[in-house]
Amino acid sequence: MIYFDNAATTCVSKTALDAMMPALTENYGNPSSLHLLGQTSNQALDEARQTVAKCLGAQPNEIYFTSGGSEADNWAITQMALQGQKKGKNHLITTTFEHHAVLHTMKRLEKNGFEVTYLDVHEDGVVRPEDLEAAIRPETALVTIMYANNEIGTIQPVEELAKVCHDHKVLFHTDAVQAVGHLPIDVKAQGIDMLSLSGHKFHGPKGVGALYCRRGVRLTNFIEGGAQERNRRAGTENLPGICGMAAALQEACDNMEENNARVSAMRDKLIAGITPIPCTRINGSLEHRLPGNVNASFEGIEGESLLLRLDLAGICASSGSACTSGSLDPSHVLLAIGTPVEVAHGSLRLSLDEVNTMEEVDYCLEQLPKIVELLRSMSPVWEQMQKEGRC
Ligand SMILES: *Cc1c(COP(=O)(O)O)cnc(C)c1O
């Protein structure tokens, strides 16, 4: 089996698993307990926090562990919105192609009296700082723009976007779930006030993530109860998850350059092999792109049938984001970059990382054009397109 769905989730690395085992076995103490076993756990927790902080260029007391990327997004956005509301600021800015953890949080806030501006991401899937500048108002409480898109892999000019925010004294949050462990990040140098990350997107376990919140930004409590996470998020810590995530992040950051060179070579070979298929387009900027992301639309066919055929050929891929698969609505991300609905329906995401090989890429390039041709030969839409000379 070939796994080209690393943007949905990744396998747990040996390093992460080894780091989790002590917390799953002999080190079962509660980090809040004062006895030896508790303190052993507390020390492991401290070390994990230091590791995560160091990988982001942050301080340990700026890292709050969460249950994943979705929670970190919900926390950052709702708390900053509510704080803004107290000061009469009821305007928020985001983009049209965020993850649903951000978009659905915004929808809920809109129902509660907030006004949200959704910035256009243009045809290349990149937000323009001047568009952000034009959207900021005196009553803007928060700007949240993702670091890299999970479907089309486009990377945003985060540093410039953060600068625009700071020029207007507005807080800047970024959903960096697709970027952390894959792109070099330095929250201080880049001026990021808040950042969300998730362990299972870089070979850590599922169900654990973190929110970075710069010192000086007031973060209100998300879960009430015990004093965990500096009183902000109660509940006994997911120590195995946290230790696994920290070890995975350390490993990803240590090997980033080498990994990215290999992964982007595989990506580029896939793109070069897919582009010659007739009536096919690669979605999103080729230049500002995650090393492992390929997103293509094949006119005249359905992405779901393509996925099923690839699956039969032993290739795991995605038609967009895992969260929308199963629904027949075209991807909101592809629509956001202006892809026509009928073209968006025939889309495929292949997301690679360092566990993949060139042999897998070659095999995929052997299968994919054949499958596309087969599906088109059975497609009335394709037949019509041919008749009309549209392809
Ligand atoms: C996966 C993902 C999330 C959600 O993270 P979970 O840990 O699964 O909750 C949020 N944003 C982006 C961009 C993602 O890719």
The ligand as a Gaussian input file, in Angstrom:
#p B3LYP/6-31G(d) Opt

LIG

0 1
 C       -5.608000      18.755000      10.435000
 C       -5.844000      20.224000      10.490000
 C       -6.525000      20.822000      11.559000
 C       -7.156000      19.998000      12.659000
 O       -6.232000      19.434000      13.529000
 P       -6.718000      18.251000      14.513000
 O       -5.553000      18.007000      15.388000
 O       -7.061000      17.104000      13.641000
 O       -7.890000      18.800000      15.264000
 C       -6.666000      22.180000      11.594000
 N       -6.154000      22.946000      10.607000
 C       -5.480000      22.425000       9.564000
 C       -4.925000      23.328000       8.538000
 C       -5.310000      21.049000       9.469000
 O       -4.664000      20.534000       8.418000

